[in-house]
Amino acid sequence: MMTHSQIKVFVTEALLLAIVSAALIIGGFLWSNDRADRRLQREYKQKFGTVLPAESYTPLTGKVIYDFPEINSVYRGYDKDGTPIGYVFDMTVVMPTDRNTKMDFRIGIDYETSRVTGIMCEDPKANRRLKYIESTLKGKQIPIAFRRADTTVSDDETYSPVEGLKDGIYYAQRLIDDRSKFVDYVEMEIKGGKITRVNWDAFNLDMTTEDRSYASLSGAYEISGLDWAVQSYNICHALLKLQDPDRLAMKSDGTTSIIDGVTCSIQCFVDLSKECINNSRAGYTKDKYLSAINRIYTETMGSSPDADGVRNKAGYIAFSFEKTPELYTIYDESGAARGYKNVREIEAEMNGKKISNGLTPTPTPPPEATPEPKNDARNPEGGAEDGIAIGGADSEQILTESIDDLPLSEVATYIYPPSDSYTEARLAIRAFNTGYKFLKAYLNWRV
């Protein structure tokens, strides 16, 4: 018969054995689950990393997914700190208007900005044909629509570049803001003596305000016709083809009728493009230009841009020199303003020299502060591919009512459709727009 102390020892050992056994079972279970989870995450990375690189992925659940039959599954991606960075959609997209053609896609969308992070197709041949879409859409905001690519600038005609261009990156900006506090700038890249890249945009004196291109896509900045960002892209695309700002056929009112979809004044773009061209001929690079702007500000204001807090995140000096017109204005003998000096001319005068770029356009008033309302002309009868802008250079831009059941007022990005892979590209756009509609419902977006 066991004594009381022996019973006590036996019970204690039994409890310890039970605890150790439970610990081993739980540890083994956790270890097994951890291995399974790591293996699953490796599979996710291999499958989704191309469209959204992340440290881990978690599948989303909820009845809202069942409202989108084209979506097979949705995953949220996280960085190493567990912060969400984006969404991955696995979907089979069907185009009812094209004999129910369907394709399998994986697409990635950024968590904060709803911008495209990547796209791939299960079909390797189709995936190769989607390179244009991938390169065009990466970093662009959804939803997306096509616009018609026809223009009165002939795609077949070859235009020779202006003479004397030196390779490099060149830049020019207005020294005063418009009445919406935007300062226009043009950046131009020259390779092989030819203009190969042009960007026209504007930053705001209020550093909490987005650049004009982003503001136009979000609806904060509106003009008649297409969004300003689309018109800017169209005019830059035309200059790449024409190679000379004078070939843009600017009229006396600052507009042009030869570029389809461009209804805004291009006066500022033409002037700044000519300044970039003259800077290129002189080897006056963007770095030299920005250094000169810094010097002009310092010598004019008696303080540095950084000390005054007028340098924005992109490194540009967000300041208007309108209160010092004598700095940049050219006056005639009667004292009337007849043109403006550019930055290179101003810096040359600071160095005791006198140069002229021949860029002394007649001063024109800046754009009005209150943007014109958007042109809401619609074509309810159809007559064009869903979501494509139609209409010639002499007519209004008429847009069909929607794309993928989304009102065109929500469309953030317009691109030209590719001629050699239209079906794949249209299905890809439908995939992104479906992802947009899902996120809008899932996150309770109010647009």
ChimeraX attribute file (.defattr): number of C-alpha atoms within 10 A of each C-alpha:
attribute: neighborCount
match mode: 1-to-1
recipient: residues
	/A:1	5
	/A:2	8
	/A:3	8
	/A:4	9
	/A:5	9
	/A:6	11
	/A:7	12
	/A:8	12
	/A:9	12
	/A:10	13
	/A:11	12
	/A:12	12
	/A:13	12
	/A:14	12
	/A:15	12
	/A:16	12
	/A:17	12
	/A:18	12
	/A:19	12
	/A:20	12
	/A:21	12
	/A:22	12
	/A:23	12
	/A:24	12
	/A:25	12
	/A:26	12
	/A:27	12
	/A:28	12
	/A:29	12
	/A:30	12
	/A:31	12
	/A:32	12
	/A:33	12
	/A:34	12
	/A:35	12
	/A:36	12
	/A:37	13
	/A:38	13
	/A:39	12
	/A:40	14
	/A:41	17
	/A:42	16
	/A:43	12
	/A:44	19
	/A:45	19
	/A:46	11
	/A:47	12
	/A:48	25
	/A:49	19
	/A:50	16
	/A:51	22
	/A:52	27
	/A:53	21
	/A:54	22
	/A:55	18
	/A:56	22
	/A:57	26
	/A:58	14
	/A:59	12
	/A:60	12
	/A:61	11
	/A:62	8
	/A:63	8
	/A:64	11
	/A:65	18
	/A:66	12
	/A:67	11
	/A:68	14
	/A:69	12
	/A:70	18
	/A:71	21
	/A:72	16
	/A:73	16
	/A:74	22
	/A:75	19
	/A:76	21
	/A:77	28
	/A:78	20
	/A:79	14
	/A:80	9
	/A:81	7
	/A:82	12
	/A:83	12
	/A:84	17
	/A:85	18
	/A:86	24
	/A:87	28
	/A:88	27
	/A:89	26
	/A:90	21
	/A:91	22
	/A:92	18
	/A:93	23
	/A:94	18
	/A:95	15
	/A:96	9
	/A:97	9
	/A:98	10
	/A:99	8
	/A:100	10
	/A:101	13
	/A:102	16
	/A:103	19
	/A:104	19
	/A:105	22
	/A:106	26
	/A:107	24
	/A:108	30
	/A:109	30
	/A:110	20
	/A:111	17
	/A:112	9
	/A:113	13
	/A:114	19
	/A:115	20
	/A:116	25
	/A:117	23
	/A:118	23
	/A:119	27
	/A:120	22
	/A:121	21
	/A:122	12
	/A:123	11
	/A:124	10
	/A:125	9
	/A:126	16
	/A:127	16
	/A:128	12
	/A:129	17
	/A:130	21
	/A:131	15
	/A:132	13
	/A:133	22
	/A:134	20
	/A:135	11
	/A:136	13
	/A:137	21
	/A:138	16
	/A:139	16
	/A:140	18
	/A:141	23
	/A:142	24
	/A:143	27
	/A:144	26
	/A:145	24
	/A:146	20
	/A:147	19
	/A:148	19
	/A:149	16
	/A:150	16
	/A:151	15
	/A:152	12
	/A:153	15
	/A:154	13
	/A:155	11
	/A:156	6
	/A:157	9
	/A:158	10
	/A:159	13
	/A:160	11
	/A:161	15
	/A:162	15
	/A:163	11
	/A:164	13
	/A:165	21
	/A:166	23
	/A:167	17
	/A:168	17
	/A:169	21
	/A:170	26
	/A:171	25
	/A:172	27
	/A:173	27
	/A:174	19
	/A:175	21
	/A:176	20
	/A:177	22
	/A:178	17
	/A:179	14
	/A:180	17
	/A:181	18
	/A:182	25
	/A:183	23
	/A:184	22
	/A:185	19
	/A:186	24
	/A:187	18
	/A:188	24
	/A:189	22
	/A:190	19
	/A:191	13
	/A:192	10
	/A:193	17
	/A:194	18
	/A:195	24
	/A:196	15
	/A:197	15
	/A:198	22
	/A:199	18
	/A:200	23
	/A:201	20
	/A:202	21
	/A:203	23
	/A:204	21
	/A:205	20
	/A:206	14
	/A:207	14
	/A:208	8
	/A:209	14
	/A:210	17
	/A:211	18
	/A:212	23
	/A:213	21
	/A:214	19
	/A:215	16
	/A:216	19
	/A:217	21
	/A:218	18
	/A:219	15
	/A:220	13
	/A:221	22
	/A:222	21
	/A:223	18
	/A:224	17
	/A:225	22
	/A:226	24
	/A:227	28
	/A:228	23
	/A:229	21
	/A:230	21
	/A:231	22
	/A:232	22
	/A:233	19
	/A:234	19
	/A:235	26
	/A:236	21
	/A:237	17
	/A:238	24
	/A:239	21
	/A:240	19
	/A:241	20
	/A:242	22
	/A:243	19
	/A:244	20
	/A:245	22
	/A:246	13
	/A:247	14
	/A:248	20
	/A:249	13
	/A:250	17
	/A:251	12
	/A:252	8
	/A:253	10
	/A:254	16
	/A:255	17
	/A:256	21
	/A:257	17
	/A:258	20
	/A:259	22
	/A:260	24
	/A:261	30
	/A:262	24
	/A:263	21
	/A:264	18
	/A:265	15
	/A:266	21
	/A:267	18
	/A:268	18
	/A:269	23
	/A:270	20
	/A:271	20
	/A:272	25
	/A:273	28
	/A:274	20
	/A:275	23
	/A:276	26
	/A:277	28
	/A:278	21
	/A:279	24
	/A:280	24
	/A:281	17
	/A:282	14
	/A:283	16
	/A:284	19
	/A:285	22
	/A:286	20
	/A:287	12
	/A:288	15
	/A:289	19
	/A:290	18
	/A:291	12
	/A:292	17
	/A:293	20
	/A:294	18
	/A:295	17
	/A:296	19
	/A:297	17
	/A:298	14
	/A:299	11
	/A:300	13
	/A:301	13
	/A:302	9
	/A:303	12
	/A:304	17
	/A:305	20
	/A:306	13
	/A:307	8
	/A:308	9
	/A:309	12
	/A:310	17
	/A:311	18
	/A:312	18
	/A:313	9
	/A:314	8
	/A:315	10
	/A:316	15
	/A:317	20
	/A:318	23
	/A:319	22
	/A:320	18
	/A:321	17
	/A:322	12
	/A:323	8
	/A:324	12
	/A:325	13
	/A:326	13
	/A:327	17
	/A:328	18
	/A:329	17
	/A:330	18
	/A:331	13
	/A:332	10
	/A:333	6
	/A:334	6
	/A:335	8
	/A:336	10
	/A:337	15
	/A:338	13
	/A:339	17
	/A:340	21
	/A:341	21
	/A:342	22
	/A:343	22
	/A:344	23
	/A:345	18
	/A:346	21
	/A:347	20
	/A:348	14
	/A:349	12
	/A:350	13
	/A:351	9
	/A:352	8
	/A:353	10
	/A:354	12
	/A:355	12
	/A:356	13
	/A:357	15
	/A:358	11
	/A:359	16
	/A:360	15
	/A:361	13
	/A:362	11
	/A:363	12
	/A:364	11
	/A:365	8
	/A:366	12
	/A:367	13
	/A:368	10
	/A:369	11
	/A:370	11
	/A:371	14
	/A:372	12
	/A:373	11
	/A:374	15
	/A:375	16
	/A:376	15
	/A:377	13
	/A:378	13
	/A:379	13
	/A:380	10
	/A:381	8
	/A:382	12
	/A:383	9
	/A:384	14
	/A:385	15
	/A:386	17
	/A:387	24
	/A:388	22
	/A:389	20
	/A:390	22
	/A:391	14
	/A:392	18
	/A:393	18
	/A:394	12
	/A:395	11
	/A:396	16
	/A:397	21
	/A:398	19
	/A:399	26
	/A:400	21
	/A:401	20
	/A:402	18
	/A:403	22
	/A:404	18
	/A:405	12
	/A:406	17
	/A:407	13
	/A:408	19
	/A:409	15
	/A:410	16
	/A:411	21
	/A:412	21
	/A:413	18
	/A:414	25
	/A:415	18
	/A:416	15
	/A:417	19
	/A:418	17
	/A:419	9
	/A:420	9
	/A:421	15
	/A:422	13
	/A:423	18
	/A:424	20
	/A:425	22
	/A:426	16
	/A:427	21
	/A:428	25
	/A:429	22
	/A:430	20
	/A:431	29
	/A:432	25
	/A:433	21
	/A:434	23
	/A:435	27
	/A:436	20
	/A:437	19
	/A:438	20
	/A:439	17
	/A:440	13
	/A:441	14
	/A:442	14
	/A:443	9
	/A:444	9
	/A:445	11
	/A:446	6
	/A:447	7
